[in-house]
C-alpha cells in the first residue's frame, strides 16, 4: 500500500511538471521517450532470440 501511495505521489509531481511545460516541449520529450523505449524493446527482443543471457 505504501508503494502505491509513493507511486501516485510521484506521478502527481511528474504530471504537474508536464502541465506547466509548453506543449511542444511535452510532445518532443514524449517522442524521445517513445523512441528510447522502442529501441530498448527491439534490443530485448533480439537479445532473447540469440539466446544470450546476463544471468
C-alpha positions as CSV (number, residue, x, y, z in Angstrom):
1,X,0.0,0.0,0.0
2,X,2.8,2.4,0.8
3,X,4.3,1.6,-2.6
4,X,1.1,2.6,-4.3
5,X,0.9,5.9,-2.4
6,X,4.5,6.7,-3.3
7,X,3.9,5.9,-7.0
8,X,0.8,8.1,-7.1
9,X,2.6,10.9,-5.4
10,X,5.5,10.7,-7.9
11,X,3.0,10.5,-10.8
12,X,1.3,13.7,-9.5
13,X,4.6,15.5,-9.3
14,X,5.6,14.4,-12.8
15,X,2.2,15.2,-14.3
16,X,2.2,18.6,-12.5
17,X,5.6,19.4,-14.1
18,X,4.3,18.4,-17.6
19,X,1.2,20.6,-17.1
20,X,3.4,23.7,-16.8
21,X,5.7,22.9,-19.7
22,X,5.0,24.1,-23.2
23,X,3.1,21.7,-25.4
24,X,5.9,21.5,-28.0
25,X,8.4,20.5,-25.3
26,X,6.0,17.9,-23.8
27,X,5.4,16.3,-27.3
28,X,9.1,16.3,-28.1
29,X,10.0,14.8,-24.8
30,X,7.3,12.2,-25.2
31,X,8.6,11.3,-28.7
32,X,12.1,10.9,-27.4
33,X,11.0,8.6,-24.6
34,X,8.8,6.6,-27.0
35,X,11.8,6.1,-29.4
36,X,14.0,5.2,-26.5
37,X,11.5,2.6,-25.3
38,X,11.1,1.2,-28.8
39,X,14.8,0.8,-29.2
40,X,15.0,-0.9,-25.8
41,X,12.2,-3.3,-26.7
42,X,13.8,-4.2,-30.0
43,X,17.2,-4.8,-28.3
44,X,15.5,-7.0,-25.7
45,X,13.5,-8.9,-28.4
46,X,16.6,-9.6,-30.5
47,X,18.8,-10.4,-27.5
48,X,16.5,-13.1,-26.4
49,X,16.3,-14.6,-29.9
50,X,20.1,-15.2,-29.8
51,X,19.8,-17.0,-26.5
52,X,22.2,-14.6,-24.7
53,X,21.5,-14.1,-21.0
54,X,23.1,-11.9,-18.4
55,X,22.2,-14.2,-15.6
